[in-house]
Amino acid sequence: MTDIQITHAAPPAASATEGPGAARVLLLAAGAGLSVASIYYAQPLLGVIGADRKRPPG
């Protein structure tokens, strides 16, 4: 049985040290920062928007 040869080897497994590239990390960080910032930047405007729509405060 030692003369059987493997003709189709499995591709090498990905290394555990590989991760997302720096550009992808930067893109995800910028997206997360902008989504959080949009919530905080809109807060001072909520009273103005509510008054414009004739909504009671609170």
N, CA, C, O and CB atoms as a CASP TS submission, in Angstrom:
PFRMAT TS
TARGET T0000
AUTHOR 0000-0000-0000
METHOD Language model
MODEL 1
PARENT N/A
ATOM      1  N   MET     1       0.809  -1.193   0.000  1.00  0.00           N
ATOM      2  CA  MET     1       0.000   0.000   0.000  1.00  0.00           C
ATOM      3  C   MET     1       0.853   1.257   0.000  1.00  0.00           C
ATOM      4  O   MET     1       0.293   2.351  -0.075  1.00  0.00           O
ATOM      5  CB  MET     1      -0.921  -0.002   1.186  1.00  0.00           C
ATOM      6  N   THR     2       2.134   1.167   0.078  1.00  0.00           N
ATOM      7  CA  THR     2       2.984   2.343   0.103  1.00  0.00           C
ATOM      8  C   THR     2       3.202   2.932  -1.278  1.00  0.00           C
ATOM      9  O   THR     2       3.755   4.027  -1.383  1.00  0.00           O
ATOM     10  CB  THR     2       4.304   2.004   0.721  1.00  0.00           C
ATOM     11  N   ASP     3       2.793   2.258  -2.338  1.00  0.00           N
ATOM     12  CA  ASP     3       3.016   2.777  -3.679  1.00  0.00           C
ATOM     13  C   ASP     3       1.838   3.617  -4.206  1.00  0.00           C
ATOM     14  O   ASP     3       1.842   4.010  -5.372  1.00  0.00           O
ATOM     15  CB  ASP     3       3.282   1.628  -4.621  1.00  0.00           C
ATOM     16  N   ILE     4       0.828   3.895  -3.360  1.00  0.00           N
ATOM     17  CA  ILE     4      -0.296   4.736  -3.766  1.00  0.00           C
ATOM     18  C   ILE     4       0.129   6.194  -3.629  1.00  0.00           C
ATOM     19  O   ILE     4       0.584   6.620  -2.567  1.00  0.00           O
ATOM     20  CB  ILE     4      -1.577   4.436  -2.907  1.00  0.00           C
ATOM     21  N   GLN     5      -0.022   6.953  -4.709  1.00  0.00           N
ATOM     22  CA  GLN     5       0.379   8.345  -4.703  1.00  0.00           C
ATOM     23  C   GLN     5      -0.857   9.242  -4.641  1.00  0.00           C
ATOM     24  O   GLN     5      -1.906   8.930  -5.205  1.00  0.00           O
ATOM     25  CB  GLN     5       1.228   8.671  -5.944  1.00  0.00           C
ATOM     26  N   ILE     6      -0.704  10.331  -3.960  1.00  0.00           N
ATOM     27  CA  ILE     6      -1.782  11.317  -3.874  1.00  0.00           C
ATOM     28  C   ILE     6      -1.658  12.229  -5.085  1.00  0.00           C
ATOM     29  O   ILE     6      -0.633  12.884  -5.272  1.00  0.00           O
ATOM     30  CB  ILE     6      -1.721  12.138  -2.526  1.00  0.00           C
ATOM     31  N   THR     7      -2.705  12.271  -5.910  1.00  0.00           N
ATOM     32  CA  THR     7      -2.649  13.095  -7.113  1.00  0.00           C
ATOM     33  C   THR     7      -3.269  14.468  -6.895  1.00  0.00           C
ATOM     34  O   THR     7      -2.894  15.429  -7.567  1.00  0.00           O
ATOM     35  CB  THR     7      -3.349  12.394  -8.258  1.00  0.00           C
ATOM     36  N   HIS     8      -4.208  14.573  -5.969  1.00  0.00           N
ATOM     37  CA  HIS     8      -4.862  15.850  -5.698  1.00  0.00           C
ATOM     38  C   HIS     8      -4.705  16.171  -4.222  1.00  0.00           C
ATOM     39  O   HIS     8      -5.463  15.685  -3.382  1.00  0.00           O
ATOM     40  CB  HIS     8      -6.366  15.814  -6.104  1.00  0.00           C
ATOM     41  N   ALA     9      -3.730  16.980  -3.925  1.00  0.00           N
ATOM     42  CA  ALA     9      -3.501  17.378  -2.540  1.00  0.00           C
ATOM     43  C   ALA     9      -4.425  18.535  -2.189  1.00  0.00           C
ATOM     44  O   ALA     9      -4.763  19.355  -3.042  1.00  0.00           O
ATOM     45  CB  ALA     9      -2.020  17.770  -2.311  1.00  0.00           C
ATOM     46  N   ALA    10      -4.820  18.589  -0.948  1.00  0.00           N
ATOM     47  CA  ALA    10      -5.664  19.685  -0.473  1.00  0.00           C
ATOM     48  C   ALA    10      -4.842  20.967  -0.456  1.00  0.00           C
ATOM     49  O   ALA    10      -3.637  20.930  -0.206  1.00  0.00           O
ATOM     50  CB  ALA    10      -6.243  19.377   0.945  1.00  0.00           C
ATOM     51  N   PRO    11      -5.485  22.097  -0.721  1.00  0.00           N
ATOM     52  CA  PRO    11      -4.736  23.362  -0.660  1.00  0.00           C
ATOM     53  C   PRO    11      -4.278  23.633   0.764  1.00  0.00           C
ATOM     54  O   PRO    11      -4.924  23.200   1.719  1.00  0.00           O
ATOM     55  CB  PRO    11      -5.599  24.539  -1.174  1.00  0.00           C
ATOM     56  N   PRO    12      -3.173  24.341   0.911  1.00  0.00           N
ATOM     57  CA  PRO    12      -2.687  24.620   2.267  1.00  0.00           C
ATOM     58  C   PRO    12      -3.697  25.468   3.037  1.00  0.00           C
ATOM     59  O   PRO    12      -4.353  26.348   2.478  1.00  0.00           O
ATOM     60  CB  PRO    12      -1.320  25.336   2.216  1.00  0.00           C
ATOM     61  N   ALA    13      -3.803  25.183   4.320  1.00  0.00           N
ATOM     62  CA  ALA    13      -4.738  25.922   5.172  1.00  0.00           C
ATOM     63  C   ALA    13      -4.233  27.343   5.381  1.00  0.00           C
ATOM     64  O   ALA    13      -3.028  27.595   5.388  1.00  0.00           O
ATOM     65  CB  ALA    13      -4.928  25.210   6.535  1.00  0.00           C
ATOM     66  N   ALA    14      -5.168  28.259   5.550  1.00  0.00           N
ATOM     67  CA  ALA    14      -4.796  29.653   5.790  1.00  0.00           C
ATOM     68  C   ALA    14      -4.114  29.767   7.147  1.00  0.00           C
ATOM     69  O   ALA    14      -4.491  29.101   8.112  1.00  0.00           O
ATOM     70  CB  ALA    14      -6.041  30.582   5.721  1.00  0.00           C
ATOM     71  N   SER    15      -3.131  30.603   7.195  1.00  0.00           N
ATOM     72  CA  SER    15      -2.394  30.789   8.437  1.00  0.00           C
ATOM     73  C   SER    15      -3.245  31.547   9.442  1.00  0.00           C
ATOM     74  O   SER    15      -4.057  32.393   9.066  1.00  0.00           O
ATOM     75  CB  SER    15      -1.075  31.532   8.181  1.00  0.00           C
ATOM     76  N   ALA    16      -3.062  31.251  10.695  1.00  0.00           N
ATOM     77  CA  ALA    16      -3.824  31.924  11.750  1.00  0.00           C
ATOM     78  C   ALA    16      -3.360  33.365  11.934  1.00  0.00           C
ATOM     79  O   ALA    16      -4.069  34.172  12.535  1.00  0.00           O
ATOM     80  CB  ALA    16      -3.694  31.160  13.072  1.00  0.00           C
ATOM     81  N   THR    17      -2.177  33.692  11.420  1.00  0.00           N
ATOM     82  CA  THR    17      -1.668  35.044  11.586  1.00  0.00           C
ATOM     83  C   THR    17      -2.200  35.997  10.526  1.00  0.00           C
ATOM     84  O   THR    17      -2.070  37.212  10.675  1.00  0.00           O
ATOM     85  CB  THR    17      -0.164  35.033  11.551  1.00  0.00           C
ATOM     86  N   GLU    18      -2.794  35.473   9.461  1.00  0.00           N
ATOM     87  CA  GLU    18      -3.343  36.345   8.428  1.00  0.00           C
ATOM     88  C   GLU    18      -4.597  37.016   8.942  1.00  0.00           C
ATOM     89  O   GLU    18      -5.382  36.402   9.664  1.00  0.00           O
ATOM     90  CB  GLU    18      -3.642  35.556   7.140  1.00  0.00           C
ATOM     91  N   GLY    19      -4.788  38.245   8.584  1.00  0.00           N
ATOM     92  CA  GLY    19      -5.961  38.981   9.017  1.00  0.00           C
ATOM     93  C   GLY    19      -6.338  40.003   7.967  1.00  0.00           C
ATOM     94  O   GLY    19      -5.778  40.007   6.870  1.00  0.00           O
ATOM     95  N   PRO    20      -7.278  40.864   8.292  1.00  0.00           N
ATOM     96  CA  PRO    20      -7.664  41.884   7.328  1.00  0.00           C
ATOM     97  C   PRO    20      -6.506  42.863   7.109  1.00  0.00           C
ATOM     98  O   PRO    20      -5.702  43.103   8.009  1.00  0.00           O
ATOM     99  CB  PRO    20      -8.929  42.633   7.808  1.00  0.00           C
ATOM    100  N   GLY    21      -6.439  43.406   5.934  1.00  0.00           N
ATOM    101  CA  GLY    21      -5.383  44.359   5.617  1.00  0.00           C
ATOM    102  C   GLY    21      -5.616  45.694   6.312  1.00  0.00           C
ATOM    103  O   GLY    21      -6.683  45.950   6.872  1.00  0.00           O
ATOM    104  N   ALA    22      -4.604  46.524   6.262  1.00  0.00           N
ATOM    105  CA  ALA    22      -4.683  47.829   6.917  1.00  0.00           C
ATOM    106  C   ALA    22      -5.760  48.701   6.280  1.00  0.00           C
ATOM    107  O   ALA    22      -6.434  49.458   6.980  1.00  0.00           O
ATOM    108  CB  ALA    22      -3.330  48.539   6.854  1.00  0.00           C
ATOM    109  N   ALA    23      -5.929  48.605   4.973  1.00  0.00           N
ATOM    110  CA  ALA    23      -6.945  49.418   4.292  1.00  0.00           C
ATOM    111  C   ALA    23      -8.351  49.017   4.740  1.00  0.00           C
ATOM    112  O   ALA    23      -9.217  49.870   4.931  1.00  0.00           O
ATOM    113  CB  ALA    23      -6.814  49.275   2.759  1.00  0.00           C
ATOM    114  N   ARG    24      -8.568  47.718   4.904  1.00  0.00           N
ATOM    115  CA  ARG    24      -9.890  47.251   5.334  1.00  0.00           C
ATOM    116  C   ARG    24     -10.173  47.676   6.768  1.00  0.00           C
ATOM    117  O   ARG    24     -11.294  48.073   7.085  1.00  0.00           O
ATOM    118  CB  ARG    24      -9.992  45.722   5.207  1.00  0.00           C
ATOM    119  N   VAL    25      -9.185  47.598   7.625  1.00  0.00           N
ATOM    120  CA  VAL    25      -9.354  48.029   9.024  1.00  0.00           C
ATOM    121  C   VAL    25      -9.657  49.524   9.074  1.00  0.00           C
ATOM    122  O   VAL    25     -10.529  49.958   9.827  1.00  0.00           O
ATOM    123  CB  VAL    25      -8.081  47.706   9.861  1.00  0.00           C
ATOM    124  N   LEU    26      -8.943  50.304   8.282  1.00  0.00           N
ATOM    125  CA  LEU    26      -9.176  51.744   8.238  1.00  0.00           C
ATOM    126  C   LEU    26     -10.590  52.049   7.733  1.00  0.00           C
ATOM    127  O   LEU    26     -11.264  52.924   8.278  1.00  0.00           O
ATOM    128  CB  LEU    26      -8.130  52.428   7.341  1.00  0.00           C
ATOM    129  N   LEU    27     -11.037  51.343   6.710  1.00  0.00           N
ATOM    130  CA  LEU    27     -12.378  51.547   6.174  1.00  0.00           C
ATOM    131  C   LEU    27     -13.449  51.202   7.204  1.00  0.00           C
ATOM    132  O   LEU    27     -14.418  51.945   7.367  1.00  0.00           O
ATOM    133  CB  LEU    27     -12.575  50.710   4.915  1.00  0.00           C
ATOM    134  N   LEU    28     -13.281  50.092   7.891  1.00  0.00           N
ATOM    135  CA  LEU    28     -14.261  49.692   8.905  1.00  0.00           C
ATOM    136  C   LEU    28     -14.257  50.653  10.094  1.00  0.00           C
ATOM    137  O   LEU    28     -15.317  50.976  10.630  1.00  0.00           O
ATOM    138  CB  LEU    28     -13.974  48.265   9.386  1.00  0.00           C
ATOM    139  N   ALA    29     -13.084  51.106  10.505  1.00  0.00           N
ATOM    140  CA  ALA    29     -13.000  52.053  11.618  1.00  0.00           C
ATOM    141  C   ALA    29     -13.652  53.385  11.249  1.00  0.00           C
ATOM    142  O   ALA    29     -14.357  53.981  12.064  1.00  0.00           O
ATOM    143  CB  ALA    29     -11.531  52.275  12.025  1.00  0.00           C
ATOM    144  N   ALA    30     -13.417  53.848  10.024  1.00  0.00           N
ATOM    145  CA  ALA    30     -14.022  55.106   9.585  1.00  0.00           C
ATOM    146  C   ALA    30     -15.538  54.967   9.500  1.00  0.00           C
ATOM    147  O   ALA    30     -16.264  55.879   9.894  1.00  0.00           O
ATOM    148  CB  ALA    30     -13.450  55.539   8.219  1.00  0.00           C
ATOM    149  N   GLY    31     -16.022  53.840   8.995  1.00  0.00           N
ATOM    150  CA  GLY    31     -17.468  53.618   8.916  1.00  0.00           C
ATOM    151  C   GLY    31     -18.114  53.577  10.287  1.00  0.00           C
ATOM    152  O   GLY    31     -19.184  54.151  10.491  1.00  0.00           O
ATOM    153  N   ALA    32     -17.470  52.900  11.227  1.00  0.00           N
ATOM    154  CA  ALA    32     -18.014  52.828  12.585  1.00  0.00           C
ATOM    155  C   ALA    32     -17.988  54.210  13.237  1.00  0.00           C
ATOM    156  O   ALA    32     -18.949  54.596  13.902  1.00  0.00           O
ATOM    157  CB  ALA    32     -17.216  51.814  13.441  1.00  0.00           C
ATOM    158  N   GLY    33     -16.914  54.948  13.055  1.00  0.00           N
ATOM    159  CA  GLY    33     -16.816  56.286  13.638  1.00  0.00           C
ATOM    160  C   GLY    33     -17.854  57.236  13.068  1.00  0.00           C
ATOM    161  O   GLY    33     -18.457  58.012  13.809  1.00  0.00           O
ATOM    162  N   LEU    34     -18.066  57.185  11.768  1.00  0.00           N
ATOM    163  CA  LEU    34     -19.057  58.065  11.150  1.00  0.00           C
ATOM    164  C   LEU    34     -20.482  57.711  11.562  1.00  0.00           C
ATOM    165  O   LEU    34     -21.317  58.599  11.731  1.00  0.00           O
ATOM    166  CB  LEU    34     -18.933  58.005   9.642  1.00  0.00           C
ATOM    167  N   SER    35     -20.760  56.433  11.722  1.00  0.00           N
ATOM    168  CA  SER    35     -22.119  56.054  12.137  1.00  0.00           C
ATOM    169  C   SER    35     -22.406  56.489  13.568  1.00  0.00           C
ATOM    170  O   SER    35     -23.522  56.914  13.867  1.00  0.00           O
ATOM    171  CB  SER    35     -22.314  54.539  12.007  1.00  0.00           C
ATOM    172  N   VAL    36     -21.436  56.394  14.447  1.00  0.00           N
ATOM    173  CA  VAL    36     -21.619  56.856  15.826  1.00  0.00           C
ATOM    174  C   VAL    36     -21.675  58.375  15.866  1.00  0.00           C
ATOM    175  O   VAL    36     -22.475  58.946  16.606  1.00  0.00           O
ATOM    176  CB  VAL    36     -20.482  56.338  16.735  1.00  0.00           C
ATOM    177  N   ALA    37     -20.835  59.032  15.079  1.00  0.00           N
ATOM    178  CA  ALA    37     -20.817  60.497  15.062  1.00  0.00           C
ATOM    179  C   ALA    37     -22.143  61.055  14.568  1.00  0.00           C
ATOM    180  O   ALA    37     -22.590  62.096  15.049  1.00  0.00           O
ATOM    181  CB  ALA    37     -19.673  61.009  14.182  1.00  0.00           C
ATOM    182  N   SER    38     -22.775  60.386  13.623  1.00  0.00           N
ATOM    183  CA  SER    38     -24.044  60.898  13.099  1.00  0.00           C
ATOM    184  C   SER    38     -25.125  60.917  14.177  1.00  0.00           C
ATOM    185  O   SER    38     -26.008  61.774  14.154  1.00  0.00           O
ATOM    186  CB  SER    38     -24.507  60.053  11.909  1.00  0.00           C
ATOM    187  N   ILE    39     -25.062  59.987  15.108  1.00  0.00           N
ATOM    188  CA  ILE    39     -26.032  59.973  16.208  1.00  0.00           C
ATOM    189  C   ILE    39     -25.791  61.163  17.142  1.00  0.00           C
ATOM    190  O   ILE    39     -26.732  61.858  17.525  1.00  0.00           O
ATOM    191  CB  ILE    39     -25.942  58.640  16.998  1.00  0.00           C
ATOM    192  N   TYR    40     -24.532  61.390  17.502  1.00  0.00           N
ATOM    193  CA  TYR    40     -24.216  62.450  18.443  1.00  0.00           C
ATOM    194  C   TYR    40     -24.375  63.840  17.828  1.00  0.00           C
ATOM    195  O   TYR    40     -24.782  64.774  18.519  1.00  0.00           O
ATOM    196  CB  TYR    40     -22.808  62.275  18.956  1.00  0.00           C
ATOM    197  N   TYR    41     -24.066  63.988  16.559  1.00  0.00           N
ATOM    198  CA  TYR    41     -24.201  65.299  15.914  1.00  0.00           C
ATOM    199  C   TYR    41     -25.655  65.673  15.705  1.00  0.00           C
ATOM    200  O   TYR    41     -25.970  66.861  15.634  1.00  0.00           O
ATOM    201  CB  TYR    41     -23.473  65.311  14.579  1.00  0.00           C
ATOM    202  N   ALA    42     -26.552  64.703  15.605  1.00  0.00           N
ATOM    203  CA  ALA    42     -27.968  64.997  15.385  1.00  0.00           C
ATOM    204  C   ALA    42     -28.690  65.358  16.678  1.00  0.00           C
ATOM    205  O   ALA    42     -29.757  65.971  16.622  1.00  0.00           O
ATOM    206  CB  ALA    42     -28.649  63.808  14.734  1.00  0.00           C
ATOM    207  N   GLN    43     -28.151  65.003  17.836  1.00  0.00           N
ATOM    208  CA  GLN    43     -28.846  65.240  19.096  1.00  0.00           C
ATOM    209  C   GLN    43     -29.197  66.708  19.348  1.00  0.00           C
ATOM    210  O   GLN    43     -30.326  66.974  19.759  1.00  0.00           O
ATOM    211  CB  GLN    43     -28.007  64.736  20.222  1.00  0.00           C
ATOM    212  N   PRO    44     -28.310  67.669  19.131  1.00  0.00           N
ATOM    213  CA  PRO    44     -28.697  69.067  19.364  1.00  0.00           C
ATOM    214  C   PRO    44     -29.798  69.550  18.418  1.00  0.00           C
ATOM    215  O   PRO    44     -30.493  70.521  18.720  1.00  0.00           O
ATOM    216  CB  PRO    44     -27.484  69.962  19.221  1.00  0.00           C
ATOM    217  N   LEU    45     -29.954  68.895  17.304  1.00  0.00           N
ATOM    218  CA  LEU    45     -30.955  69.321  16.322  1.00  0.00           C
ATOM    219  C   LEU    45     -32.332  68.726  16.578  1.00  0.00           C
ATOM    220  O   LEU    45     -33.304  69.143  15.948  1.00  0.00           O
ATOM    221  CB  LEU    45     -30.502  68.947  14.939  1.00  0.00           C
ATOM    222  N   LEU    46     -32.437  67.762  17.489  1.00  0.00           N
ATOM    223  CA  LEU    46     -33.721  67.092  17.700  1.00  0.00           C
ATOM    224  C   LEU    46     -34.805  68.044  18.193  1.00  0.00           C
ATOM    225  O   LEU    46     -35.963  67.918  17.796  1.00  0.00           O
ATOM    226  CB  LEU    46     -33.554  65.962  18.690  1.00  0.00           C
ATOM    227  N   GLY    47     -34.443  68.999  19.056  1.00  0.00           N
ATOM    228  CA  GLY    47     -35.423  69.974  19.532  1.00  0.00           C
ATOM    229  C   GLY    47     -35.926  70.857  18.406  1.00  0.00           C
ATOM    230  O   GLY    47     -37.118  71.158  18.334  1.00  0.00           O
ATOM    231  N   VAL    48     -35.036  71.270  17.537  1.00  0.00           N
ATOM    232  CA  VAL    48     -35.404  72.111  16.402  1.00  0.00           C
ATOM    233  C   VAL    48     -36.288  71.338  15.425  1.00  0.00           C
ATOM    234  O   VAL    48     -37.284  71.862  14.926  1.00  0.00           O
ATOM    235  CB  VAL    48     -34.145  72.632  15.686  1.00  0.00           C
ATOM    236  N   ILE    49     -35.920  70.110  15.166  1.00  0.00           N
ATOM    237  CA  ILE    49     -36.711  69.278  14.252  1.00  0.00           C
ATOM    238  C   ILE    49     -38.093  69.017  14.845  1.00  0.00           C
ATOM    239  O   ILE    49     -39.095  69.077  14.133  1.00  0.00           O
ATOM    240  CB  ILE    49     -35.985  67.936  13.962  1.00  0.00           C
ATOM    241  N   GLY    50     -38.153  68.730  16.139  1.00  0.00           N
ATOM    242  CA  GLY    50     -39.437  68.483  16.792  1.00  0.00           C
ATOM    243  C   GLY    50     -40.327  69.711  16.788  1.00  0.00           C
ATOM    244  O   GLY    50     -41.533  69.604  16.565  1.00  0.00           O
ATOM    245  N   ALA    51     -39.741  70.885  17.036  1.00  0.00           N
ATOM    246  CA  ALA    51     -40.527  72.118  17.015  1.00  0.00           C
ATOM    247  C   ALA    51     -41.040  72.409  15.612  1.00  0.00           C
ATOM    248  O   ALA    51     -42.153  72.907  15.442  1.00  0.00           O
ATOM    249  CB  ALA    51     -39.691  73.298  17.526  1.00  0.00           C
ATOM    250  N   ASP    52     -40.239  72.101  14.623  1.00  0.00           N
ATOM    251  CA  ASP    52     -40.650  72.321  13.241  1.00  0.00           C
ATOM    252  C   ASP    52     -41.809  71.400  12.867  1.00  0.00           C
ATOM    253  O   ASP    52     -42.665  71.770  12.063  1.00  0.00           O
ATOM    254  CB  ASP    52     -39.467  72.100  12.287  1.00  0.00           C
ATOM    255  N   ARG    53     -41.837  70.220  13.443  1.00  0.00           N
ATOM    256  CA  ARG    53     -42.912  69.258  13.169  1.00  0.00           C
ATOM    257  C   ARG    53     -44.055  69.357  14.180  1.00  0.00           C
ATOM    258  O   ARG    53     -44.977  68.541  14.189  1.00  0.00           O
ATOM    259  CB  ARG    53     -42.354  67.841  13.171  1.00  0.00           C
ATOM    260  N   LYS    54     -43.967  70.381  15.030  1.00  0.00           N
ATOM    261  CA  LYS    54     -45.001  70.644  16.055  1.00  0.00           C
ATOM    262  C   LYS    54     -45.203  69.448  16.989  1.00  0.00           C
ATOM    263  O   LYS    54     -46.329  69.041  17.274  1.00  0.00           O
ATOM    264  CB  LYS    54     -46.337  70.999  15.381  1.00  0.00           C
ATOM    265  N   ARG    55     -44.077  68.900  17.456  1.00  0.00           N
ATOM    266  CA  ARG    55     -44.105  67.783  18.410  1.00  0.00           C
ATOM    267  C   ARG    55     -43.820  68.323  19.797  1.00  0.00           C
ATOM    268  O   ARG    55     -43.005  69.235  19.933  1.00  0.00           O
ATOM    269  CB  ARG    55     -43.073  66.674  18.026  1.00  0.00           C
ATOM    270  N   PRO    56     -44.455  67.798  20.828  1.00  0.00           N
ATOM    271  CA  PRO    56     -44.133  68.232  22.195  1.00  0.00           C
ATOM    272  C   PRO    56     -42.735  67.763  22.599  1.00  0.00           C
ATOM    273  O   PRO    56     -42.296  66.699  22.161  1.00  0.00           O
ATOM    274  CB  PRO    56     -45.183  67.696  23.195  1.00  0.00           C
ATOM    275  N   PRO    57     -42.033  68.534  23.421  1.00  0.00           N
ATOM    276  CA  PRO    57     -40.693  68.099  23.839  1.00  0.00           C
ATOM    277  C   PRO    57     -40.767  66.865  24.733  1.00  0.00           C
ATOM    278  O   PRO    57     -41.741  66.655  25.456  1.00  0.00           O
ATOM    279  CB  PRO    57     -39.965  69.236  24.575  1.00  0.00           C
ATOM    280  N   GLY    58     -39.720  66.063  24.665  1.00  0.00           N
ATOM    281  CA  GLY    58     -39.666  64.905  25.539  1.00  0.00           C
ATOM    282  C   GLY    58     -39.718  63.690  24.819  1.00  0.00           C
ATOM    283  O   GLY    58     -39.683  62.615  25.418  1.00  0.00           O
TER
END
